Amino acid sequence: MGVVIIDGSTVRAFVGDEAEFRKNVDRRFKELDLNDDGILSSSELRKAFESFRLLETDFGVDVATPPEELTRLYDSIFERFDLDKSGTVHN
């Protein structure tokens, strides 16, 4: 297994390359848009969050996070992206 180190200059270079950044954002959006309607629903984004398992592990060790805490967190993240408060996120 290889190790990849991403430092600030790597991130700035990536974000600074607008065409490459947009291409990657568009690709990831399409991966998350499970029904291919051009819109991310709360349930589609939640499935993505759950697949990342960001809050369910601590350095590779499973941790128990109460489901209601996960729901509150996922809902609050979704609300940050739902700019028009329509219950969806558009690309």
C-alpha positions in Angstrom: 0.0 0.0 0.0 1.3 3.4 -1.0 1.2 6.6 1.1 0.0 9.8 -0.5 0.8 13.1 1.3 -1.4 16.0 0.4 -0.1 19.3 1.6 -1.4 22.8 1.3 0.4 23.5 -1.9 -1.0 20.4 -3.6 -4.6 21.5 -2.6 -4.0 25.1 -3.8 -2.6 23.9 -7.1 -5.6 21.6 -7.6 -8.2 24.2 -6.7 -6.3 26.8 -8.7 -6.7 24.7 -11.8 -10.3 25.7 -12.4 -10.9 23.3 -15.3 -9.5 20.3 -13.5 -11.3 21.2 -10.3 -14.7 21.6 -12.1 -14.2 18.3 -13.9 -13.6 16.5 -10.6 -16.6 18.2 -8.9 -18.8 17.3 -11.9 -17.6 13.7 -11.9 -18.2 13.3 -8.2 -21.6 14.9 -8.4 -22.6 12.4 -11.1 -21.4 9.5 -8.9 -23.5 10.8 -6.0 -26.6 11.4 -8.2 -27.9 7.8 -8.0 -31.0 8.3 -10.1 -29.2 10.5 -12.7 -31.7 13.4 -12.5 -29.1 16.2 -12.1 -30.1 16.8 -8.5 -28.8 15.5 -5.2 -31.6 14.6 -2.7 -31.0 14.4 1.0 -31.2 10.6 0.8 -28.6 10.4 -2.0 -26.2 12.6 0.0 -26.8 10.6 3.1 -25.9 7.4 1.3 -22.7 9.0 0.2 -21.9 10.2 3.8 -22.7 6.7 5.1 -20.4 5.1 2.5 -17.5 7.4 3.6 -18.0 6.2 7.2 -16.3 9.4 8.3 -17.9 9.4 11.8 -18.1 5.7 12.3 -14.4 5.0 12.6 -11.6 6.4 14.6 -8.2 5.6 13.0 -9.7 2.4 11.6 -11.5 1.3 14.8 -15.3 1.2 14.7 -16.9 3.6 17.1 -20.6 3.7 18.0 -22.3 7.0 17.1 -25.9 7.2 18.0 -28.1 7.1 14.8 -29.9 10.3 15.9 -26.6 12.1 16.2 -25.6 11.0 12.7 -29.0 12.1 11.3 -28.6 15.6 12.9 -25.1 15.9 11.5 -26.0 14.7 8.0 -29.0 16.9 7.9 -27.0 20.0 8.9 -24.4 19.3 6.3 -27.1 18.9 3.6 -28.7 22.2 4.7 -25.3 24.0 4.1 -25.4 22.8 0.4 -29.2 23.3 -0.1 -28.8 27.0 -0.9 -32.3 27.6 -2.1 -33.9 25.5 0.7 -35.6 23.3 -1.9 -34.6 20.0 -0.3 -32.1 19.4 -3.2 -28.6 20.3 -4.3 -28.1 21.2 -7.9 -24.9 20.9 -9.9 
